[in-house]
Every structure is written in C-alpha cells, then in structure tokens.
Amino acid sequence: MRWLLCLIGSTRVSVPTDAIRHIVEYEVGPPPPLTSPYLAGIGVLTDELVLSVRVGFRPTARTRRTKGLLLSAKAGALGWAFEIDQVVGLVNDGPRESLQSEPAWLLRTRSGDRFLEVPTMLQMLGGA
C-alpha cells in the first residue's frame, strides 16, 4: 500500500492514497455545536460541503482557508476532509507496529510518525 506523507505542524502523518480523492484548498466555517474536538468545522468546496477533521490545535477563527485531503466516500455519503499543513511525498511502508494512541484512529509508531486509519476515523466520528 502507498501512503501520502503529510505534515500537521511538526507531526508526520501518513494517509493511504486509496482513501484520498483529491488534495484541496477550501474555506472552513465553525464546527457544529457539541461535536468531537477533532471536528474543526464545515468546509465549503465548489459544489459540496464536507466535515473537516483537524488533529492538533483547535482553530479560533470563525472562517478560515485551509489545505486538506478530500477523502473517498460512498456515493451520496457525507463528505470528509482531513486538514494538513503540507504534503511531503509518497511512502511505501505502512506502520509495522503501533502504540496506544489518542485518537484511536491515528496510529502512532515508535518513531513518532502517525498513520491515519480512515475507515476507523469515519466510523468513530459518525461518517460511516
């Protein structure tokens, strides 16, 4: 499996390429009330709304522009985007071992790298 290596702050996060529809830049408004702390807001793309997931700091701006990975979803399903700061490149190796992590859908390795488990994230955040 191939992974897209990204940076979120100084944290390296790899996302499986088969889970990514597009790399996008989009506007994000505030999150709905009483949602997961990882739900950063509602993103607006040209012709669709997406729920925008952010790991790390919680943005304070009411509306902001961000970069993200538009995740593949079933036809008619709610769209999801995973916010990133920068794309680094492609890697071929996935996690060989993982440690207990928070959130559970972001696997942490001994090296400090993280690997996003997209189906688990969508299920836990209510998108599957």
C-alpha positions in Angstrom: 0.0 0.0 0.0 1.2 3.5 -0.7 0.8 6.4 1.7 0.9 10.2 1.3 3.2 11.6 3.9 2.0 15.0 5.2 2.9 17.4 8.0 0.5 18.8 10.5 2.6 21.3 12.4 5.7 19.2 13.1 3.9 15.9 13.2 4.3 13.5 10.3 1.1 11.8 9.3 0.7 9.2 6.5 -2.7 8.7 4.8 -3.4 5.7 2.5 -3.5 7.0 -1.1 -6.5 4.8 -2.0 -8.5 6.8 0.6 -7.8 10.2 -1.0 -10.0 11.6 -3.7 -8.2 15.0 -4.1 -5.8 17.4 -2.3 -7.8 20.6 -1.9 -7.8 24.1 -0.5 -11.1 25.2 0.9 -12.9 27.6 3.2 -13.9 26.2 6.7 -16.6 27.7 8.9 -17.0 26.9 12.6 -17.9 23.3 13.7 -21.5 22.4 14.7 -22.1 22.5 18.4 -21.5 19.5 20.7 -19.2 17.7 18.2 -15.9 15.9 18.6 -12.9 18.0 19.4 -11.3 16.7 16.1 -14.1 18.2 14.0 -12.7 21.5 13.0 -15.6 22.8 11.0 -17.8 22.6 7.9 -15.8 23.0 4.7 -17.1 24.5 1.6 -15.8 23.2 -1.8 -17.1 24.4 -5.1 -20.1 22.1 -5.2 -20.2 20.3 -1.9 -20.0 20.6 1.9 -17.5 18.5 3.9 -16.8 17.9 7.5 -13.3 19.0 8.2 -11.2 17.0 10.6 -8.1 18.5 12.3 -5.5 17.0 14.6 -3.6 19.3 16.9 -4.7 22.9 17.7 -8.3 23.9 17.5 -8.6 26.9 15.2 -10.1 30.0 16.7 -11.0 31.9 13.5 -14.7 31.8 12.6 -13.9 31.3 8.9 -10.6 30.3 7.5 -8.9 28.9 4.5 -7.0 25.6 4.8 -5.5 22.7 2.9 -6.8 19.2 3.2 -7.2 15.7 1.8 -10.7 15.2 0.4 -11.4 11.6 1.4 -13.1 9.0 -0.7 -16.7 8.4 0.3 -19.5 6.2 -0.9 -21.9 7.8 -3.4 -24.4 10.0 -1.6 -22.4 9.8 1.7 -21.4 12.8 3.7 -18.0 14.2 2.5 -15.0 14.4 4.8 -11.7 16.2 4.6 -8.6 15.8 6.7 -6.7 19.0 7.3 -3.0 19.2 6.6 -0.3 21.9 6.5 2.0 20.4 3.9 2.4 17.4 1.6 5.9 15.9 1.9 5.7 12.9 -0.5 4.8 9.3 -1.0 6.0 6.4 1.2 5.6 2.6 0.6 5.8 1.3 4.1 2.8 1.4 6.5 3.0 1.0 10.3 4.9 -2.1 11.4 3.9 -1.7 15.0 1.6 0.8 16.7 1.4 2.1 20.2 -1.7 3.1 22.1 -2.8 6.4 20.6 -5.3 9.2 21.1 -7.4 9.4 19.0 -7.5 5.6 18.3 -7.8 6.2 14.5 -4.4 7.9 14.3 -1.9 5.1 14.8 1.4 6.2 16.5 4.7 4.4 15.9 7.8 4.3 18.0 9.4 6.7 15.6 6.7 9.3 16.4 5.1 9.1 12.9 1.4 8.7 12.7 -0.8 6.7 10.2 -4.4 7.6 9.6 -6.9 4.7 9.7 -9.6 6.3 7.5 -12.4 3.8 7.9 -12.0 3.8 11.7 -11.9 7.6 11.8 -15.1 7.9 9.8 -16.8 5.3 11.9 -15.8 6.9 15.2 -16.7 10.4 14.1 -20.0 9.3 12.6 -19.3 9.3 8.9 -19.6 5.6 8.0 
